[in-house]
Amino acid sequence: MIIIHFIINPIAGSGNHKINHKFLQEQFDDTQYEISVKYSLQKGHTTKLTQESIDENANIIVACGGDGTINEVASCLIGTSTILGIIPLGSGNGLASNLKISKNINKAIALIKKGDIKNIDVGCLNKKFFFSNTGVGFDALVIKNYESTNNRKLLSYIKGTLKSLNEISYDNNIKITINNETIVLKPFMVFVSNSNVLGYRVSLTPKASLQDGLLDVLIVSKLSTFKMILFCLLMIFKRHHLLKEVKSYQTKSLTISQKDSSYYEMQIDGEHKRIDDPKIDISIKEKTLKLIA
């Protein structure tokens, strides 16, 4: 008997989906599977539910939501024998896109039943984990403005992007140590990625891999208003590297530090986070998460 627990974010994406206990019971033969369905009611609740499922000896825990929900579930599974499943219900679904997990719920469930397991790399930021990407600067500001709309649709990302273009500031000098090189700048963006999809099939790091033991890093120095707009347009066509202010790296680790502030406004897997530490250590943990893909 395979024990599968489903942890559902009921407001993921538009909140309009058919996943509930009755639907899942119809999908899984009760002679082969024992299923349990749990609903996350607020930020942080997913972590508690996941830990309960681990204690209840679930073989597979399926995150039903976006990248933020997946992050909360997967962060609990690192170093355990429990396998992650994904039913992508979010707006961007960056990690699921990288793993070629369909947004079609029936196809995602068929993949879970098939049970092909991959071991993937995990990004580590101080004591937090990320599976798709993290960043300081413009991308973090976009996520902050996106979340303030309380509307999980593409249009909200566009509105958040336009607002962020108007609000971006270059107040703090940041020091980045990467591959024995030290860079000091006022960045437009420092973007660190484990996967090759940002969301909505947009990519800042198209060569990134979940299994190469490396992080792909994009460092973008201060941009004029014209070049900020040009960067966003080039990003759509994966040509942003043509700007001289854009530098790309691959690394196993990097450090970000600053003197002018004791905290960072960041995004981690598409969720806005405040990191109360003047120094950030980012590294890769190779093939430490088991998932179905």
Backbone bond lengths (Angstrom), bond angles and torsions (degrees), N, CA, C in turn:
res aa  C-N    CA-C-N  psi(-1)  N-CA   C-N-CA  omega(-1)  CA-C   N-CA-C  phi
1 M - - - 1.465 - - 1.526 109.87 -
2 I 1.314 116.00 127.61 1.465 121.86 178.41 1.524 108.59 -96.98
3 I 1.330 115.57 123.81 1.466 120.82 -179.10 1.532 108.64 -95.01
4 I 1.338 116.19 118.17 1.461 121.66 -179.23 1.522 109.31 -121.27
5 H 1.316 115.74 126.61 1.461 121.09 174.78 1.528 109.32 -110.09
6 F 1.309 116.49 133.05 1.461 122.62 177.99 1.530 108.75 -107.33
7 I 1.318 115.70 125.12 1.459 120.17 176.34 1.527 107.54 -112.04
8 I 1.321 116.08 115.59 1.453 122.50 -169.05 1.526 110.67 -109.55
9 N 1.332 115.00 129.66 1.460 120.66 168.89 1.528 107.16 -91.92
10 P 1.328 117.98 104.90 1.475 119.74 -171.72 1.517 114.66 -67.65
11 I 1.359 118.31 -15.76 1.469 119.45 -179.24 1.527 112.25 -107.31
12 A 1.350 117.26 8.77 1.467 119.93 -179.92 1.518 110.61 -59.55
13 G 1.349 115.46 142.65 1.455 119.49 -178.02 1.518 109.78 60.09
14 S 1.284 117.63 -127.87 1.463 121.83 178.09 1.521 111.96 -88.34
15 G 1.341 117.14 -6.36 1.454 121.01 -176.48 1.513 112.49 77.76
16 N 1.327 116.07 4.20 1.464 121.06 -177.44 1.523 109.87 -103.56
17 H 1.312 116.53 89.32 1.463 121.08 178.28 1.528 109.18 -146.07
18 K 1.315 115.25 166.48 1.468 119.89 -172.04 1.525 113.50 -100.10
19 I 1.319 117.84 7.75 1.463 119.22 -175.08 1.527 110.41 -78.17
20 N 1.318 115.24 119.63 1.460 122.73 171.60 1.528 107.89 -153.51
21 H 1.312 116.69 179.84 1.474 120.18 -174.53 1.523 111.63 -61.53
22 K 1.314 117.72 -43.44 1.464 121.71 -178.88 1.534 110.85 -62.02
23 F 1.341 115.98 -46.25 1.465 120.24 179.90 1.527 111.20 -60.26
24 L 1.325 117.07 -44.70 1.466 120.84 -177.63 1.525 111.88 -68.86
25 Q 1.318 117.32 -36.16 1.464 120.21 176.51 1.527 111.24 -60.26
26 E 1.334 115.31 -35.41 1.463 119.81 179.67 1.527 112.19 -71.70
27 Q 1.336 116.89 -22.81 1.464 121.09 -176.46 1.528 113.60 -87.24
28 F 1.335 116.71 -22.86 1.457 120.15 -173.08 1.534 110.77 -120.07
29 D 1.321 115.39 123.94 1.467 122.86 179.60 1.532 109.37 -63.82
30 D 1.337 117.05 121.46 1.471 119.55 -175.69 1.522 113.38 -72.82
31 T 1.342 117.04 -3.87 1.470 118.81 172.51 1.532 111.57 -85.54
32 Q 1.339 116.23 -14.59 1.463 120.92 -179.72 1.525 113.07 -113.69
33 Y 1.354 115.99 -28.86 1.456 119.84 -172.84 1.526 110.76 -127.88
34 E 1.309 114.99 141.42 1.460 121.93 168.16 1.524 107.03 -111.79
35 I 1.327 116.55 117.32 1.470 118.57 -174.23 1.524 111.47 -113.65
36 S 1.318 114.03 151.75 1.462 122.45 174.85 1.524 107.14 -137.08
37 V 1.335 117.37 142.09 1.455 122.07 -177.43 1.525 108.99 -123.79
38 K 1.327 115.50 128.32 1.459 121.70 -179.59 1.528 109.34 -128.84
39 Y 1.333 115.95 146.64 1.465 120.88 -179.07 1.530 110.30 -114.44
40 S 1.323 114.83 129.12 1.460 120.87 176.41 1.526 108.93 -82.11
41 L 1.327 116.83 125.53 1.461 120.55 -173.77 1.519 113.86 -98.75
42 Q 1.351 116.95 -16.31 1.463 120.24 -177.74 1.517 108.92 -165.51
43 K 1.346 116.51 169.76 1.456 120.13 177.49 1.530 109.38 -60.20
44 G 1.318 115.68 134.58 1.453 120.41 179.49 1.516 113.03 93.22
45 H 1.333 117.66 -24.44 1.466 120.86 -179.84 1.526 110.94 -66.77
46 T 1.338 115.46 -32.98 1.465 120.16 179.33 1.522 111.41 -58.79
47 T 1.330 116.35 -40.17 1.464 120.69 179.50 1.523 110.80 -60.78
48 K 1.326 116.85 -45.23 1.464 121.24 179.18 1.520 110.89 -62.33
49 L 1.334 117.14 -44.52 1.467 120.81 -179.72 1.535 111.38 -63.37
50 T 1.338 116.01 -40.15 1.467 120.11 -179.84 1.522 110.87 -64.12
51 Q 1.338 116.26 -43.88 1.465 119.48 179.66 1.519 110.75 -62.99
52 E 1.336 116.98 -38.21 1.468 120.36 175.85 1.519 110.99 -61.43
53 S 1.331 116.95 -41.56 1.470 120.45 -179.85 1.515 112.07 -66.80
54 I 1.334 116.47 -36.54 1.473 119.48 175.44 1.524 109.40 -62.15
55 D 1.342 116.30 -45.17 1.473 120.95 179.74 1.524 111.86 -64.47
56 E 1.336 115.69 -25.59 1.474 120.82 178.80 1.524 112.07 -88.84
57 N 1.341 116.37 10.81 1.476 123.66 174.20 1.526 114.26 64.61
58 A 1.328 116.25 36.00 1.464 119.18 174.10 1.528 109.45 -64.66
59 N 1.324 116.31 134.56 1.465 120.45 175.41 1.525 111.56 -77.17
60 I 1.336 114.88 -37.67 1.467 121.95 -178.99 1.521 108.26 -132.73
61 I 1.325 116.20 133.65 1.467 120.59 172.57 1.523 107.17 -117.43
62 V 1.317 116.00 121.55 1.459 121.59 -175.55 1.526 109.72 -101.60
63 A 1.318 116.07 119.94 1.462 121.76 175.61 1.526 108.33 -85.59
64 C 1.326 116.38 118.38 1.461 121.81 -179.91 1.525 107.61 -109.79
65 G 1.330 115.81 94.72 1.457 120.21 -176.37 1.510 110.09 171.89
66 G 1.322 116.34 -156.12 1.458 121.66 179.11 1.510 111.98 -95.98
67 D 1.332 115.77 -165.38 1.464 120.57 -176.38 1.529 112.18 -63.11
68 G 1.328 117.80 -32.08 1.455 120.21 178.35 1.515 112.11 -66.16
69 T 1.334 116.58 -43.21 1.462 121.34 176.95 1.524 110.66 -63.98
70 I 1.326 115.97 -44.11 1.466 120.53 178.31 1.521 110.62 -59.70
71 N 1.336 116.34 -41.06 1.459 120.09 179.50 1.521 111.24 -59.96
72 E 1.324 117.31 -45.66 1.460 120.66 -177.64 1.522 111.91 -65.13
73 V 1.326 116.91 -39.69 1.465 120.00 178.30 1.528 110.52 -70.37
74 A 1.323 116.22 -51.46 1.464 121.07 -174.39 1.524 112.45 -63.31
75 S 1.332 117.52 -33.80 1.464 120.73 -179.41 1.524 111.61 -60.11
76 C 1.322 116.59 -29.19 1.470 120.99 179.27 1.534 112.30 -80.31
77 L 1.333 117.13 -18.23 1.467 120.78 -171.75 1.530 113.48 -94.26
78 I 1.332 116.93 -10.65 1.466 120.00 -178.55 1.521 109.98 -62.56
79 G 1.316 115.07 126.94 1.461 120.26 179.35 1.515 114.21 83.81
80 T 1.355 117.61 3.24 1.468 120.61 176.09 1.531 109.01 -107.14
81 S 1.316 115.80 172.48 1.470 120.53 177.41 1.528 111.41 -90.33
82 T 1.330 117.06 -3.52 1.463 121.24 -178.60 1.528 109.95 -73.15
83 I 1.314 116.37 138.63 1.459 122.82 -174.73 1.529 109.99 -99.85
84 L 1.317 115.96 139.88 1.463 121.81 177.62 1.524 110.56 -89.94
85 G 1.317 115.78 132.98 1.459 122.18 168.44 1.515 108.27 -115.11
86 I 1.316 117.12 156.74 1.466 120.84 -177.36 1.529 110.37 -134.26
87 I 1.323 115.70 128.83 1.466 121.59 164.97 1.520 105.75 -118.15
88 P 1.331 118.48 104.45 1.469 121.14 -172.82 1.525 112.51 -73.67
89 L 1.325 115.20 117.63 1.471 120.90 179.19 1.521 111.78 -121.67
90 G 1.335 116.99 1.90 1.462 120.58 -174.86 1.509 113.17 -79.56
91 S 1.323 114.56 -173.53 1.456 120.42 -179.38 1.526 111.41 -85.13
92 G 1.332 117.00 -45.31 1.457 120.49 -178.00 1.513 114.00 -92.39
93 N 1.356 116.22 -47.07 1.471 122.83 178.50 1.524 112.71 55.51
94 G 1.341 116.21 49.08 1.459 120.33 -177.48 1.507 113.88 -62.86
95 L 1.341 117.64 -48.14 1.463 120.13 -177.47 1.521 111.00 -65.83
96 A 1.323 117.32 -43.78 1.467 120.61 179.44 1.528 111.04 -61.53
97 S 1.327 117.12 -38.11 1.468 120.42 178.11 1.517 110.59 -63.43
98 N 1.333 116.87 -43.44 1.460 120.91 178.31 1.524 110.88 -60.35
99 L 1.332 116.32 -38.01 1.464 121.75 -177.36 1.531 112.67 -86.63
100 K 1.343 115.82 0.57 1.467 121.70 -179.63 1.531 112.02 59.53
101 I 1.320 115.08 39.47 1.463 121.15 174.08 1.521 107.51 -93.43
102 S 1.299 116.75 121.35 1.459 122.41 -173.13 1.523 112.53 -68.06
103 K 1.343 116.08 146.06 1.459 121.20 172.24 1.526 110.96 -74.29
104 N 1.331 116.10 -13.57 1.460 120.14 174.46 1.532 108.06 -70.13
105 I 1.313 116.73 117.97 1.466 121.23 -172.72 1.525 111.93 -60.29
106 N 1.306 117.17 -41.26 1.464 120.13 -178.87 1.531 111.53 -64.63
107 K 1.331 116.04 -38.69 1.461 119.92 178.05 1.528 111.10 -68.65
108 A 1.331 116.79 -38.75 1.464 120.41 178.08 1.526 110.44 -64.21
109 I 1.321 117.27 -38.72 1.468 121.13 178.17 1.529 110.44 -67.95
110 A 1.320 117.09 -39.38 1.472 120.49 177.67 1.525 110.36 -60.56
111 L 1.316 116.40 -36.90 1.465 121.11 178.37 1.527 110.67 -65.38
112 I 1.328 116.17 -40.39 1.464 120.30 178.36 1.530 110.16 -63.36
113 K 1.318 116.93 -41.64 1.466 120.69 178.61 1.530 111.54 -64.57
114 K 1.321 115.65 -36.18 1.468 119.68 179.27 1.524 110.81 -65.37
115 G 1.323 116.01 -39.78 1.456 120.58 169.40 1.511 117.52 75.24
116 D 1.333 118.63 26.24 1.471 119.89 175.72 1.530 109.24 -73.37
117 I 1.320 116.25 125.85 1.464 121.39 -172.57 1.518 111.25 -107.24
118 K 1.346 114.97 135.58 1.463 122.32 173.19 1.524 109.01 -117.95
119 N 1.321 115.81 150.35 1.457 121.37 170.03 1.521 107.25 -106.07
120 I 1.331 117.03 122.27 1.466 119.57 -176.10 1.528 111.45 -118.90
121 D 1.332 113.96 159.97 1.463 121.13 176.41 1.528 110.14 -73.67
122 V 1.315 114.48 156.89 1.462 121.52 179.41 1.523 108.98 -132.01
123 G 1.326 117.16 135.11 1.453 121.28 175.48 1.520 110.02 -85.01
124 C 1.321 116.25 143.36 1.461 121.92 179.75 1.525 108.91 -123.54
125 L 1.332 117.30 125.88 1.458 123.65 -179.91 1.530 107.21 -122.87
126 N 1.343 116.06 105.86 1.466 121.03 -170.56 1.535 108.03 49.60
127 K 1.297 120.23 -112.31 1.468 120.37 -179.60 1.528 112.47 -106.92
128 K 1.324 116.56 12.93 1.459 120.39 179.35 1.530 110.00 -109.52
129 F 1.333 116.17 159.04 1.462 121.25 179.46 1.525 109.79 -114.60
130 F 1.338 114.87 151.08 1.458 119.87 169.14 1.518 108.36 -137.31
131 F 1.314 115.57 151.89 1.456 121.54 -173.24 1.522 111.29 -117.68
132 S 1.326 116.63 -31.06 1.464 121.59 175.64 1.521 110.31 -100.66
133 N 1.340 117.19 -67.34 1.458 119.42 -174.95 1.517 111.41 -163.47
134 T 1.312 114.85 167.79 1.457 122.17 173.22 1.523 107.70 -146.62
135 G 1.337 116.93 162.27 1.452 117.36 -178.57 1.511 113.82 -168.21
136 V 1.332 114.29 157.83 1.458 124.14 174.94 1.526 107.48 -118.86
137 G 1.320 116.52 137.66 1.453 119.08 175.77 1.509 112.53 109.60
138 F 1.331 115.83 -133.13 1.464 121.38 -170.85 1.522 112.78 -60.22
139 D 1.326 118.09 -44.85 1.466 119.86 -177.34 1.523 111.35 -64.51
140 A 1.341 116.77 -37.46 1.465 120.37 177.76 1.531 110.86 -65.68
141 L 1.335 116.23 -38.16 1.463 120.36 178.70 1.525 111.07 -67.70
142 V 1.328 116.82 -38.73 1.470 120.70 177.02 1.526 110.09 -60.50
143 I 1.326 117.44 -45.82 1.466 121.06 -179.78 1.525 110.62 -63.96
144 K 1.323 116.98 -41.43 1.470 120.37 178.72 1.529 110.53 -59.95
145 N 1.328 116.83 -45.71 1.462 120.35 179.54 1.520 111.81 -70.65
146 Y 1.329 116.87 -34.54 1.468 120.96 176.90 1.530 110.37 -62.62
147 E 1.332 116.60 -45.97 1.466 120.08 -178.02 1.528 111.80 -64.94
148 S 1.331 116.73 -28.71 1.466 119.99 -178.46 1.529 112.38 -70.98
149 T 1.339 117.34 -15.41 1.470 120.22 -179.83 1.520 112.15 -79.85
150 N 1.355 117.11 -20.14 1.476 122.31 -176.99 1.523 111.83 57.11
151 N 1.322 116.23 29.40 1.465 120.95 179.30 1.518 107.90 -135.56
152 R 1.316 117.61 116.39 1.462 122.01 -171.30 1.524 111.86 -95.94
153 K 1.360 114.76 64.63 1.459 119.76 179.73 1.524 109.70 -133.76
154 L 1.342 115.97 165.05 1.465 121.65 -178.75 1.524 111.01 -56.33
155 L 1.320 116.91 -39.19 1.462 120.31 -179.01 1.524 111.46 -58.83
156 S 1.329 116.91 -33.94 1.462 120.93 179.00 1.520 111.07 -68.07
157 Y 1.342 117.16 -35.40 1.468 120.63 174.97 1.531 110.22 -64.23
158 I 1.330 115.78 -42.41 1.466 119.83 -179.83 1.526 110.17 -63.51
159 K 1.333 117.02 -45.01 1.462 121.07 177.87 1.527 111.04 -62.25
160 G 1.359 115.88 -41.96 1.458 120.43 178.64 1.516 112.15 -63.64
161 T 1.329 116.25 -36.70 1.467 121.09 178.57 1.516 111.39 -66.77
162 L 1.337 116.96 -45.93 1.467 120.86 -179.70 1.521 111.23 -63.87
163 K 1.329 116.79 -40.76 1.460 120.60 178.10 1.524 110.65 -65.06
164 S 1.328 116.71 -39.01 1.465 121.62 -178.23 1.518 111.57 -68.89
165 L 1.326 117.17 -35.28 1.467 120.31 176.46 1.529 111.10 -59.71
166 N 1.313 115.54 -31.92 1.460 120.51 -179.66 1.537 112.02 -82.82
167 E 1.344 116.61 -24.78 1.468 120.79 -173.18 1.525 114.40 -99.74
168 I 1.325 117.80 -16.57 1.468 120.23 -173.87 1.524 110.67 -55.21
169 S 1.339 116.07 135.34 1.467 120.78 178.69 1.528 108.58 -129.81
170 Y 1.312 115.34 163.63 1.464 121.17 -177.47 1.531 108.97 -126.79
171 D 1.331 115.56 59.37 1.457 120.90 -173.00 1.536 112.89 -80.99
172 N 1.325 117.55 -36.23 1.457 120.68 -169.45 1.524 112.98 -109.31
173 N 1.316 115.44 135.79 1.464 120.42 167.19 1.520 108.80 -78.02
174 I 1.307 116.12 132.65 1.462 121.56 177.97 1.523 108.97 -118.84
175 K 1.327 115.68 136.87 1.457 120.83 175.90 1.521 108.85 -105.72
176 I 1.325 115.54 126.45 1.466 121.78 -179.66 1.517 108.68 -116.95
177 T 1.313 116.20 126.57 1.462 121.40 174.72 1.520 107.86 -109.97
178 I 1.341 115.96 118.49 1.455 120.96 -175.72 1.528 109.43 -148.58
179 N 1.318 116.81 129.72 1.473 122.45 178.42 1.537 112.02 49.92
180 N 1.337 115.55 46.91 1.475 122.47 179.15 1.528 113.51 63.51
181 E 1.326 116.82 19.08 1.466 122.34 177.54 1.522 108.35 -117.80
182 T 1.315 116.91 140.09 1.466 121.45 176.96 1.525 109.28 -113.26
183 I 1.328 115.06 127.68 1.463 121.72 -177.85 1.520 107.89 -122.84
184 V 1.311 117.37 129.03 1.466 122.45 175.59 1.526 107.84 -117.44
185 L 1.325 116.32 124.78 1.465 119.64 -177.24 1.516 110.70 -161.35
186 K 1.326 114.88 167.30 1.460 122.34 168.76 1.524 105.73 -102.55
187 P 1.316 117.61 98.87 1.470 119.29 -166.63 1.519 114.70 -83.27
188 F 1.316 114.29 145.98 1.458 120.39 163.73 1.527 108.25 -72.23
189 M 1.335 115.39 -38.94 1.457 119.89 -178.29 1.524 110.64 -162.62
190 V 1.331 115.60 140.12 1.465 121.76 165.12 1.520 105.52 -122.37
191 F 1.324 116.06 110.49 1.464 122.08 -171.71 1.527 108.97 -117.70
192 V 1.342 115.41 124.86 1.467 121.27 -177.53 1.517 108.00 -119.62
193 S 1.338 116.12 123.98 1.466 119.38 -171.01 1.521 112.59 -129.16
194 N 1.324 113.58 141.33 1.463 121.85 173.67 1.523 110.47 -103.27
195 S 1.338 116.69 -19.53 1.465 121.37 -177.24 1.525 110.44 -123.17
196 N 1.313 115.97 168.49 1.467 119.05 -174.04 1.523 114.32 -99.62
197 V 1.329 117.10 8.88 1.466 119.96 179.77 1.520 109.01 -130.46
198 L 1.329 115.69 130.08 1.464 121.68 178.04 1.525 110.70 -83.40
199 G 1.305 116.93 -35.26 1.461 124.02 -175.84 1.515 108.51 144.58
200 Y 1.340 116.91 151.29 1.467 121.91 -176.80 1.537 111.04 52.66
201 R 1.340 115.31 32.30 1.475 122.88 178.44 1.536 113.06 64.69
202 V 1.323 117.52 12.99 1.460 121.93 173.92 1.519 108.63 -85.50
203 S 1.330 117.42 140.57 1.459 120.70 -178.40 1.522 111.40 -137.26
204 L 1.329 115.48 132.51 1.459 121.24 170.54 1.524 110.80 -97.13
205 T 1.335 115.98 -19.73 1.467 121.25 -177.12 1.531 109.68 -132.98
206 P 1.329 117.71 70.87 1.472 121.06 -172.71 1.526 114.35 -63.82
207 K 1.340 118.30 -19.04 1.461 120.40 -179.01 1.523 112.92 -93.48
208 A 1.317 117.97 0.24 1.466 121.08 -177.26 1.527 110.76 -68.02
209 S 1.325 115.18 149.71 1.464 121.79 -179.98 1.518 109.46 -135.92
210 L 1.324 115.69 143.54 1.458 121.29 178.20 1.522 112.77 -78.52
211 Q 1.329 116.79 -4.12 1.463 119.27 -174.19 1.524 113.66 -132.25
212 D 1.349 117.93 18.74 1.468 119.27 -177.37 1.527 113.68 -100.45
213 G 1.332 116.91 0.24 1.456 120.05 179.01 1.512 114.15 71.22
214 L 1.344 117.15 18.77 1.461 121.45 -177.44 1.530 110.95 -133.97
215 L 1.323 115.49 150.34 1.450 122.38 169.99 1.522 108.92 -98.65
216 D 1.321 117.15 140.06 1.462 121.63 174.33 1.521 108.14 -99.80
217 V 1.321 116.19 126.57 1.456 121.77 -172.44 1.523 110.15 -120.73
218 L 1.327 114.81 133.35 1.458 121.53 176.66 1.530 107.42 -118.43
219 I 1.323 116.20 119.81 1.465 121.45 177.74 1.524 107.74 -113.82
220 V 1.326 115.29 118.91 1.462 121.15 -177.68 1.528 107.95 -117.26
221 S 1.328 116.32 117.33 1.466 120.52 179.69 1.526 110.69 -77.28
222 K 1.298 116.60 177.38 1.464 122.81 -175.33 1.527 111.87 -52.58
223 L 1.332 115.53 133.61 1.467 121.54 -178.51 1.523 110.30 -117.92
224 S 1.317 115.35 145.86 1.460 120.33 169.93 1.529 109.00 -69.51
225 T 1.330 116.60 165.90 1.472 120.11 179.20 1.526 110.76 -57.82
226 F 1.327 116.54 -43.09 1.465 120.05 178.78 1.515 110.95 -60.84
227 K 1.340 116.74 -44.18 1.466 119.28 -177.14 1.532 112.14 -72.87
228 M 1.328 118.38 -27.53 1.458 120.20 173.90 1.531 110.40 -61.99
229 I 1.317 115.34 -45.52 1.468 120.11 178.45 1.523 110.18 -65.56
230 L 1.337 116.37 -41.94 1.457 120.51 178.59 1.523 110.96 -63.21
231 F 1.329 117.15 -39.75 1.465 121.12 177.82 1.529 110.68 -58.36
232 C 1.325 116.35 -46.52 1.471 120.43 -179.52 1.527 111.52 -62.72
233 L 1.319 116.63 -39.62 1.470 119.97 178.45 1.523 111.27 -68.53
234 L 1.339 116.88 -44.18 1.464 120.45 179.12 1.521 111.53 -64.40
235 M 1.338 116.60 -33.36 1.463 121.27 -179.83 1.527 111.34 -59.76
236 I 1.317 116.52 -37.20 1.462 120.95 -179.43 1.532 110.63 -59.81
237 F 1.336 116.00 -34.24 1.469 121.21 -177.89 1.534 112.58 -103.31
238 K 1.358 115.08 13.81 1.478 121.19 178.96 1.529 111.85 56.96
239 R 1.326 116.07 40.02 1.466 121.52 -179.99 1.533 111.74 -122.49
240 H 1.317 117.56 15.34 1.454 121.47 -177.32 1.525 113.14 -62.52
241 H 1.349 116.82 -23.81 1.469 120.98 -179.66 1.533 112.35 -67.01
242 L 1.339 117.24 -10.40 1.459 120.30 179.51 1.534 111.91 -70.38
243 L 1.317 117.46 -19.86 1.461 120.07 177.88 1.521 109.91 -75.90
244 K 1.316 116.82 137.76 1.468 120.82 -177.44 1.528 112.03 -67.24
245 E 1.338 116.97 -22.20 1.472 120.96 179.85 1.526 112.87 -77.13
246 V 1.336 117.58 -7.52 1.457 122.38 -176.73 1.528 110.07 -100.22
247 K 1.326 116.10 122.13 1.459 121.59 177.82 1.524 109.56 -122.39
248 S 1.325 116.32 137.02 1.464 121.78 -178.34 1.526 110.76 -114.21
249 Y 1.329 115.33 143.62 1.460 121.84 179.84 1.527 109.61 -140.46
250 Q 1.319 115.21 157.71 1.462 122.12 165.33 1.519 106.80 -123.97
251 T 1.326 116.03 137.26 1.461 119.11 -175.05 1.520 110.55 -158.27
252 K 1.318 115.60 164.12 1.463 121.06 172.59 1.518 111.53 -93.75
253 S 1.336 116.91 -18.24 1.460 119.53 -179.66 1.526 110.42 -162.33
254 L 1.319 115.34 157.47 1.453 121.79 172.74 1.519 108.83 -155.03
255 T 1.323 115.48 161.35 1.464 121.78 178.88 1.522 108.85 -127.26
256 I 1.316 116.51 136.14 1.454 123.07 176.02 1.526 107.76 -119.68
257 S 1.329 116.95 129.42 1.462 119.74 179.58 1.518 109.85 -141.96
258 Q 1.346 115.46 160.51 1.459 120.88 179.63 1.521 109.36 -153.22
259 K 1.327 116.08 152.30 1.464 121.76 179.14 1.520 112.16 -101.50
260 D 1.325 117.07 -23.89 1.458 121.24 -170.06 1.527 113.93 -85.05
261 S 1.322 117.30 -8.48 1.461 120.28 -177.85 1.527 109.55 -151.44
262 S 1.322 115.98 150.19 1.467 121.10 -179.36 1.521 112.60 -99.54
263 Y 1.338 116.97 6.92 1.461 119.56 179.44 1.525 110.20 -148.27
264 Y 1.336 115.27 165.94 1.465 122.36 178.44 1.523 109.08 -126.39
265 E 1.315 116.10 139.89 1.466 122.13 165.64 1.524 106.09 -90.38
266 M 1.332 116.28 118.38 1.464 120.55 -174.10 1.520 110.42 -133.11
267 Q 1.310 114.54 166.65 1.459 120.17 165.01 1.518 107.01 -119.10
268 I 1.314 115.68 139.76 1.462 122.13 176.45 1.524 107.29 -129.26
269 D 1.313 116.22 112.83 1.469 122.09 -177.11 1.529 111.42 50.59
270 G 1.340 115.10 45.57 1.455 120.06 174.06 1.513 115.53 76.28
271 E 1.343 117.51 14.85 1.459 122.10 176.46 1.524 108.37 -120.25
272 H 1.329 116.84 134.71 1.464 119.94 179.55 1.527 110.10 -73.19
273 K 1.340 116.32 133.13 1.466 121.83 -179.68 1.526 109.34 -136.85
274 R 1.313 115.97 145.42 1.466 121.46 169.70 1.528 107.02 -105.07
275 I 1.319 116.60 123.59 1.460 122.51 179.07 1.518 108.19 -105.14
276 D 1.332 116.15 110.54 1.458 120.98 -177.19 1.521 110.64 -87.79
277 D 1.314 115.10 75.47 1.459 121.90 179.76 1.529 107.33 -163.46
278 P 1.326 118.88 132.24 1.468 119.25 -179.93 1.524 113.50 -74.52
279 K 1.343 116.83 -10.14 1.463 120.73 -179.08 1.522 109.95 -128.66
280 I 1.317 115.06 135.55 1.467 120.81 178.97 1.522 109.11 -122.53
281 D 1.322 116.13 125.77 1.457 122.13 173.97 1.523 108.39 -106.30
282 I 1.316 115.98 123.79 1.465 121.56 -179.08 1.525 108.41 -119.76
283 S 1.329 115.49 132.29 1.467 119.56 -178.63 1.522 109.69 -147.31
284 I 1.320 115.47 173.93 1.464 122.17 -179.76 1.519 110.10 -113.30
285 K 1.329 115.74 135.64 1.465 121.78 172.07 1.522 106.44 -108.42
286 E 1.311 116.28 112.80 1.455 120.69 -170.46 1.527 112.78 -75.85
287 K 1.333 114.35 127.37 1.463 123.49 171.69 1.533 112.97 47.59
288 T 1.336 115.42 51.53 1.467 120.26 -176.83 1.531 113.59 -106.34
289 L 1.333 117.67 2.29 1.455 120.48 178.19 1.525 110.18 -124.96
290 K 1.328 116.62 128.94 1.459 121.60 176.48 1.523 108.15 -96.03
291 L 1.335 116.41 129.01 1.458 119.23 177.50 1.517 111.08 -146.16
292 I 1.324 113.95 162.37 1.468 120.87 178.29 1.520 108.43 -93.74
293 A 1.324 116.07 124.84 1.474 120.19 -177.68 1.510 109.44 -155.17
